[in-house]
Amino acid sequence: MRYNITIFLSLLLLFLGLTSCKTTKHVNDHELLLVKNKIEINDGNSKDQWQLKRYVVHKPNLKFGLPFKLLLYNMTNLNYMQKWYERVDKFDDPSNTFSKVFSFKQGMGYANFQKRLSEWAIKNGEAPVIIDTLKIAQSVANLKTKMIEDYGYFNTQVGYEVEPVSAKKGKILYRVKTGEPYFLDSIKVQIASPVLDSIYRLNADDSYIKSGQQYHRKNFENEAERLTKIFRNAGVYHFKKYAINFREIDSTQADHKTDVILDITNLLYEKEDSILDKPYKISYINRVNIYTDSHLSYKTNGYKDSVTYDGFHIYAPKRIPYKPKHFIQNIFIKPGDPYSDKSLDLTRIHLSRINNFKSVRFNYEETEENLLTANIYLTPKSKHSFKLENEASHSNIKPFSFSGIFSYKNINTFKGNELFKLSLQGSLVNSSAYNGPFFNAWEMGVDASLKFPRLVLPFKIKPSFFQNVSPETLLSLGTSFQKNIGLDKQRFTGIFSYNWSPDRKNSHTLEVINAQFIKNLNVDSFFKTYSSEFNKLVNINNQYFPDYSMGDPLDFINMALGDSDFQSDYPEAYATVQNVRKRYYIITEDVFVPAMTYTYTHNTQEGYKDLDYSFFKARLSSSGLLTSALSNRTSITGDKQLLGINIAQYVKLDLEFIKHWELPYENVIAFRSGLGIGVPYGNSTLIPFSRSYFAGGPNDIRAWKIYDLGPGSENTGLEFNVGNLKFITNLEYRFNLYQSFKGAVFVDAGNIWDISSSSLVTEEARFKGLSSLKDIAVGSGFGLRYDFSFLVLRVDLGFKTYEPYRPYGEQWFNFDALKRPVLNIGINYPF
């Protein structure tokens, strides 16, 4: 109770400290503080008001509930330098009471601190925005121009009114009267060059401007972009967008209609101080030169090796480092083809994608009229590269760990632009489950991968297939070992996958095999790792077998389950011991997971600066179907095995949708929703632990630590809670604070459940249809982020808002939740 009062009083004092500073503290009597802008269109509110507000240059002080930056500015005295001199004189006066207690040096320290605090508040705060008629006039002009040029309201009138709302505060009402919009009447086409005219006629139906359409500037811009792209991709190398003109747009017609003439002139060129014109022609690629190393010294001294393959001329300073057959699959600028921007872009994308080059440059030379020589200049990366990374981390699973990764890269491994990677990982861990030195546990592993920039298949594919799909083949092998971490798992992983992207937005991945073999090397540590299971046995031992001295927990389990009186007299306790044994055998069981997976991804984001986009991913995985069919070996219980290890059998489906909405001032609303379901069958009654779902953590439901939440309304007390059904949804508002500092408020909801037929699962953990939706946990909180431009450091504080496992009436947020916040530290945004 005392803790809650302290928090409440602290927050109250902070709030009063800020709000005690009047927002009008530095506003003169004849001035008004701008607190709000409102736009009224045709005597009514407009749903597009927020879009138009971005063209109003006279904006009120930035605020998030409260104008914090303005309040910070108002906390200081603007005449702080005069105050500083007064303090210096006072501290220098021996008769002053302060000087009798403190030395002059101490007094100056206090004065300098107050001065620096005032300077900081002025620099980081925000001065009050005073209503200014000049800025209003600029805003009026912007609104009028926007409505006329963008939407075709050529008779738009914009007025304004300043309305006082309280002492020294006012708002501005902008009144926009649009009048009738103008529409496009007849559309005529005047194209001087016959080649362009023919190309246009073939593509006219897709025009952005059509008769009867309301005038919209964006449509004209889109049409100019469309035609430029069409002409240049059809081979018209010299065409530029500025050759396109839209004429005879008349804003004086009484019927609010205007004719439009699409006018494209001939190619202009200079000859003997005269400007002449000539028709555009299609240019063809006459020759393609590829320089595998464009370092200046090689350009000067010449290239000593060259090869011509399928019409491509490849040059190297020493020996040709690539197999031409594979290399030219990345080149889409082909001899004899018409010039095309698309072919150039595809070549740039594919050469960059294979990650063999520092830079890729293109140059076209017109050797004869309408004949081009394409020069491709490549700057290769170093064939061998090394990297060392390390980090320290803390979690509820590993109290403290120090890890390092040493990686090696070899590019163009087999002269086909392949990329080979080898990485060695190691961790030193402080484990609370073991005594001894501080670092009493360790983990190490090795991974090797080989990526091919093509589809490696047992049959041939037409070269044209590679043009648009950006294919890749990945082969990866890895293993890892643990000591004094959990059950000391040893993992062997193998992946063989194909990846292809038919366009910028869509990608497909087919993992022909994603196999994982997991062996537990230290099953004796089960009751240390899962101490909650051990505590159940201790409680039963003390309550029902007080004379039995428990040594090995398995011996106690066998003794208790062999006691028929215990079974008949205490069936619930007997069932608890049964479940502990079942869980022991499930978790300590070695498992082989041979999965085949298909993933589809749709992403509309155009670069990292695009803040308004959607993302969708669907992943379907099946384990053990083919392997079990081919295996003729079974265990004594009838389970299919490979090399004496049970084969995991399950089917999983994962769906994820993300949507970001950009708001003014680069603020963002981010939403995510995800659903995952795994169904075991055949050999398996549960999904393997490594492929199960969990809830909680910095990228999940942030009010709970990783593995802490669920399943269902059960509060198991287990160290690792997993399920085979998961639902999650997140809503986050991200806003700018100051320079690279960002803030966020968020709400997370979701949980995991179990849908298997396992007898280990309690009713509280099972998903029972719509009635289980009451088990959805809710967390909320706020966060601080710092944007380094290449990554974002994120700190989030989550509070449990709805806890489904608590007694009825105590599930929703109360002050007790303030005692149990969860601090999450992460890199980059959670979604």
Secondary structure, DSSP 8 states (H G I E B T S, - for coil): -HHHHHHHHHHHHHHHHHHTS-TTTT--TT--EEEEEEEEETTEE-TTHHHHGGG--------SSS-HHHHHHHTS-TTHHHHHHHHHHHHT-TTSHHHHHS-HHHHHHHHHHHHHHHHHHHHHS----B--HHHHHHHHHHHHHHHHHHH--TT-EEEEEEEEEETTEEEEEEEEE-----EEEEEEEEESSHHHHHHHHHHGGG-S--TT-B--HHHHHHHHHHHHHHHHHTT-TT--GGGEEEE---S--TTSEEEEEEEE--EEEEETTEEEEE-----EEEEEEEES---HHHHHH--SEEEEETTEEEEESSS--S-HHHHGGG----TTSB--HHHHHHHHHHHHHTT-EEEEEEEEEEEETTEEEEEEEEEE--SEEEEEEEEEE--SSSSEEEEEEEEEEEESTTSSS-EEEEEEEEEEEE-TTS-SSSS-EEEEEEEEEEEESS---SS---GGGHHHH--EEEEEEEEEEEESSTTTEEEEEEEEEEEE-SSSSEEEEEEEEEEEEEEES-GGGHHHHTHHHHHHHHHHHHHH-TT----SHHHHHHHHHT-HHHHHH-HHHHHHHHHHHHHHHHHS--EEEEEEEEEEEEE---STT--SEEEEEEEEEEESHHHHHH--EE-TTS-EEETTEEB--EEEEEEEEEEEEEEGGGEEEEEEEEEEEEEE-TT-SS--GGGSB---STTS-TTS-TT-S-STT-----SS--BSEEEEEEEEEEEEEETTEEEEEEEEEEEEEB-S--TT--GGGB--GGGGGGG-EEEEEEEEEEE-SS-EEEEEEEEEEE-TTS-TTSSB--GGGGGS-EEEEEES---
